[in-house]
């Protein structure tokens, strides 16, 4: 979160990739496209708690900010993905 705040505080635009796909090779490719962050879409994508946990680790290991779109009304999922290291 600190990195995201630093980018915005500097007046820069935050760019983000968006993924519905859980494949770690695909996610690493998206993260390496030059985005600041990668959004993992649990609402309309194929992510569940297990795949989003692994995907957050993949995004972090690529040096990018993991953001997660949780399913509507699933505040329990929000707490868990934040525990996994993502921003919601």
C-alpha positions as CSV (number, residue, x, y, z in Angstrom):
1,X,0.0,0.0,0.0
2,X,2.9,2.3,0.7
3,X,4.1,2.0,-2.9
4,X,0.6,2.9,-4.3
5,X,0.4,5.9,-2.0
6,X,3.9,7.0,-3.0
7,X,3.0,6.9,-6.7
8,X,-0.2,9.0,-6.1
9,X,1.5,11.4,-3.7
10,X,4.0,12.1,-6.4
11,X,1.2,13.2,-8.7
12,X,1.7,10.2,-11.0
13,X,-1.0,8.1,-12.6
14,X,-1.3,4.6,-11.3
15,X,-1.6,2.1,-14.2
16,X,-3.1,-1.3,-13.7
17,X,-3.6,-4.5,-15.5
18,X,-6.8,-6.6,-15.0
19,X,-7.0,-10.3,-14.8
20,X,-9.9,-12.8,-14.7
21,X,-7.4,-15.6,-15.3
22,X,-5.7,-17.5,-12.5
23,X,-2.8,-19.0,-14.4
24,X,0.5,-17.9,-12.7
25,X,2.4,-17.7,-16.0
26,X,-0.2,-15.4,-17.5
27,X,-0.3,-13.3,-14.3
28,X,3.5,-12.9,-14.4
29,X,3.3,-11.8,-18.0
30,X,0.6,-9.2,-17.1
31,X,2.7,-8.0,-14.2
32,X,5.7,-7.6,-16.4
33,X,3.9,-5.4,-19.0
34,X,4.8,-2.3,-17.1
35,X,1.7,-1.8,-14.9
36,X,2.1,-0.5,-11.4
37,X,-0.7,-2.8,-10.1
38,X,-2.6,-5.9,-11.2
39,X,-6.3,-6.3,-10.3
40,X,-7.4,-9.9,-9.6
41,X,-11.1,-10.1,-10.3
42,X,-12.9,-12.4,-7.9
43,X,-16.3,-11.0,-8.8
44,X,-16.4,-11.9,-12.5
45,X,-13.2,-13.9,-12.9
46,X,-12.2,-17.4,-12.1
47,X,-10.5,-16.6,-8.7
48,X,-11.4,-18.3,-5.4
49,X,-9.6,-18.0,-2.1
50,X,-6.9,-20.5,-3.0
51,X,-6.1,-19.2,-6.4
52,X,-6.2,-15.5,-5.3
53,X,-3.8,-16.3,-2.5
54,X,-1.3,-17.8,-4.9
55,X,-1.9,-15.0,-7.4
56,X,-1.3,-12.3,-4.9
57,X,2.1,-13.9,-4.2
58,X,2.8,-14.0,-7.9
59,X,2.0,-10.3,-8.4
60,X,4.1,-9.3,-5.3
61,X,7.0,-11.4,-6.5
62,X,6.9,-9.5,-9.8
63,X,7.3,-6.3,-7.8
64,X,3.8,-5.0,-8.5
65,X,0.9,-4.0,-6.3
66,X,-1.9,-6.7,-6.0
67,X,-5.4,-5.3,-5.9
68,X,-8.5,-7.6,-5.6
69,X,-12.0,-7.0,-6.7
70,X,-14.1,-9.0,-4.3
71,X,-17.6,-10.4,-5.0
72,X,-20.4,-8.1,-4.1
73,X,-21.2,-8.2,-0.4
74,X,-18.5,-10.7,0.5
75,X,-16.8,-8.6,3.2
76,X,-15.4,-11.9,4.7
77,X,-13.5,-12.3,1.5
78,X,-12.2,-8.8,1.7
79,X,-10.7,-9.5,5.1
80,X,-9.0,-12.7,3.9
81,X,-7.5,-11.2,0.8
82,X,-6.1,-8.3,2.8
83,X,-4.6,-10.9,5.1
84,X,-3.0,-12.5,2.0
85,X,-1.4,-9.2,1.2
86,X,-3.7,-7.5,-1.3
87,X,-5.5,-4.2,-1.4
88,X,-9.3,-4.3,-1.8
